[in-house]
């Protein structure tokens, strides 16, 4: 197991479409997933895509803590989403509802921005055992999956933003969030 270096905005690996994984159960993919899990645990994020660790393959890992899901979605008790591995994922919007939300990214350190995303999606992928995975997601869960899968197609969240005036340093966003809510 290893902590991998995170590619930052501007690195060519983040600008290209990642290659499909031919054998999800291969030892190389298993090692990559384990290293990605160690890296994600080390940095404390909710998701990580293989291109972010300089590997141009269609692999994503993510989890959604119960408290984060409740806070972001504003609904009653949530279950959260345990650590999930998606290999060769595909996303299908289930309706036209778009919701804006604040996103940050390990590859764009120190910044956060307001990004429009589909609120209700279906995602399909393979598991590390090569089995099919098919889930429906809403709210923050859907946002996380879309954000991470964007990395597989060479997109970073600022490229999805409609209004760059809503791109901020995280520090400033936290400092002035209360004042903006009052305005």
C-alpha positions as CSV (number, residue, x, y, z in Angstrom):
1,X,0.0,0.0,0.0
2,X,1.2,3.5,-0.8
3,X,0.1,7.1,-0.6
4,X,0.1,8.4,-4.1
5,X,0.8,11.9,-5.3
6,X,-2.2,13.9,-6.4
7,X,-2.1,15.5,-9.9
8,X,-3.0,19.1,-9.9
9,X,-4.9,21.2,-12.4
10,X,-2.8,21.8,-15.4
11,X,-1.2,18.3,-15.5
12,X,-1.8,16.5,-18.8
13,X,-3.2,13.4,-17.2
14,X,-6.2,15.4,-16.0
15,X,-6.9,16.8,-19.4
16,X,-7.4,13.5,-21.3
17,X,-10.0,10.8,-21.5
18,X,-8.9,7.9,-19.3
19,X,-8.6,4.4,-20.9
20,X,-11.0,1.6,-20.1
21,X,-9.9,-1.1,-17.7
22,X,-9.7,-4.4,-19.6
23,X,-9.6,-6.8,-16.5
24,X,-11.1,-5.3,-13.4
25,X,-9.9,-8.2,-11.3
26,X,-6.2,-8.0,-12.3
27,X,-3.6,-7.7,-9.6
28,X,-2.5,-4.3,-11.0
29,X,-6.0,-2.9,-10.7
30,X,-6.3,-4.4,-7.2
31,X,-3.1,-2.7,-6.2
32,X,-4.2,0.6,-7.7
33,X,-7.5,0.5,-5.8
34,X,-5.7,-0.2,-2.5
35,X,-3.3,2.6,-3.1
36,X,-6.2,4.9,-4.0
37,X,-8.0,3.9,-0.8
38,X,-4.8,4.7,1.3
39,X,-4.4,8.0,-0.5
40,X,-8.1,9.0,0.0
41,X,-7.9,8.1,3.7
42,X,-4.7,10.1,4.0
43,X,-6.1,13.3,2.5
44,X,-9.6,13.0,4.0
45,X,-11.6,13.4,0.8
46,X,-14.8,11.7,-0.3
47,X,-13.7,10.6,-3.7
48,X,-10.7,10.0,-6.0
49,X,-10.3,9.1,-9.6
50,X,-7.3,7.2,-11.0
51,X,-6.3,10.1,-13.2
52,X,-5.9,12.2,-10.1
53,X,-3.1,9.9,-9.0
54,X,-1.4,10.0,-12.4
55,X,-3.0,6.7,-13.7
56,X,-5.1,7.3,-16.9
57,X,-7.6,4.5,-16.2
58,X,-11.4,4.5,-15.7
59,X,-11.4,3.8,-12.0
60,X,-13.2,5.8,-9.3
61,X,-13.5,5.3,-5.5
62,X,-15.8,7.3,-3.3
63,X,-17.9,7.3,-0.1
64,X,-20.5,9.6,1.3
65,X,-20.5,9.9,5.1
66,X,-23.9,9.8,6.6
67,X,-23.5,13.2,8.3
68,X,-22.3,14.8,5.0
69,X,-25.3,13.4,3.1
70,X,-27.7,14.7,5.7
71,X,-26.1,18.1,5.8
72,X,-25.9,18.5,2.0
73,X,-29.3,17.1,1.2
74,X,-31.2,18.7,4.1
75,X,-33.3,15.6,4.5
76,X,-34.0,13.4,7.5
77,X,-31.7,10.5,8.6
78,X,-29.5,9.3,5.8
79,X,-27.6,6.0,5.6
80,X,-24.6,7.3,3.7
81,X,-22.7,5.4,1.1
82,X,-19.9,3.0,2.0
83,X,-16.6,3.1,0.2
84,X,-17.5,2.1,-3.4
85,X,-15.2,1.3,-6.3
86,X,-16.5,2.0,-9.9
87,X,-14.6,0.5,-12.8
88,X,-15.5,1.8,-16.3
89,X,-18.5,3.8,-14.9
90,X,-21.3,5.3,-17.0
91,X,-23.8,7.9,-15.8
92,X,-27.4,8.4,-17.0
93,X,-29.4,11.5,-15.9
94,X,-32.9,10.3,-14.8
95,X,-34.5,13.7,-15.1
96,X,-33.7,17.3,-16.2
97,X,-33.4,18.7,-12.7
98,X,-30.1,20.6,-12.3
99,X,-29.0,21.8,-8.9
100,X,-26.1,24.1,-8.0
101,X,-23.8,23.1,-5.2
102,X,-20.4,24.0,-3.9
103,X,-17.6,21.6,-4.9
104,X,-13.9,21.4,-4.1
105,X,-11.3,19.0,-5.5
106,X,-8.0,17.5,-4.5
107,X,-6.6,18.4,-7.9
108,X,-7.7,22.1,-7.5
109,X,-6.4,22.6,-3.9
110,X,-7.6,25.6,-1.9
111,X,-10.5,26.5,-4.2
112,X,-14.2,25.8,-4.3
113,X,-16.9,26.8,-6.7
114,X,-20.6,26.5,-7.4
115,X,-21.2,23.8,-10.0
116,X,-24.5,22.7,-11.7
117,X,-25.1,19.0,-11.6
118,X,-28.0,16.6,-12.3
119,X,-29.8,15.9,-9.1
120,X,-31.0,12.4,-10.0
121,X,-28.8,9.9,-11.8
122,X,-28.3,6.2,-12.5
123,X,-24.7,4.9,-12.6
124,X,-23.5,1.6,-13.9
125,X,-20.0,0.2,-13.5
126,X,-18.0,-3.0,-12.8
127,X,-16.8,-4.0,-9.4
128,X,-13.2,-5.1,-8.8
129,X,-14.5,-8.7,-9.1
130,X,-15.9,-7.8,-12.6
131,X,-19.5,-8.0,-11.4
132,X,-22.0,-5.4,-12.7
133,X,-23.0,-2.6,-10.3
134,X,-26.2,-0.5,-11.0
135,X,-27.4,2.2,-8.6
136,X,-29.6,5.2,-8.5
137,X,-28.4,8.3,-6.7
138,X,-29.8,11.7,-5.7
139,X,-28.5,14.8,-4.1
140,X,-25.0,14.8,-2.8
141,X,-24.4,11.2,-3.7
142,X,-25.2,12.0,-7.3
143,X,-23.0,15.0,-7.2
144,X,-20.0,13.1,-5.9
145,X,-20.3,10.4,-8.6
146,X,-20.6,13.0,-11.4
147,X,-17.6,14.9,-10.0
148,X,-15.4,11.9,-9.8
149,X,-16.5,10.5,-13.2
150,X,-15.8,13.9,-14.8
151,X,-12.1,13.2,-14.1
152,X,-12.3,10.2,-16.3
153,X,-13.2,12.4,-19.3
154,X,-10.7,15.2,-18.6
155,X,-13.0,17.6,-16.8
156,X,-12.4,19.5,-13.6
157,X,-15.2,21.2,-11.8
158,X,-14.3,24.8,-12.9
159,X,-14.9,23.7,-16.5
160,X,-18.5,23.0,-15.4
161,X,-19.1,26.3,-13.7
162,X,-21.6,28.8,-15.3
163,X,-20.3,31.7,-13.3
164,X,-16.6,32.0,-12.4
165,X,-17.4,34.8,-9.9
166,X,-18.6,31.9,-7.7
167,X,-15.1,30.4,-7.6
168,X,-13.4,31.2,-4.3
169,X,-10.6,30.2,-2.0
170,X,-12.0,27.9,0.5
171,X,-10.6,30.0,3.3
172,X,-12.5,33.1,2.0
173,X,-15.7,31.1,1.4
174,X,-15.7,30.0,5.0
175,X,-14.8,33.5,6.3
176,X,-17.6,35.3,4.4
177,X,-20.3,32.6,4.1
178,X,-22.3,33.9,7.0
179,X,-22.2,37.5,5.7
180,X,-23.4,36.4,2.2
181,X,-26.3,34.5,3.8
182,X,-27.4,37.7,5.5
183,X,-27.3,39.8,2.2
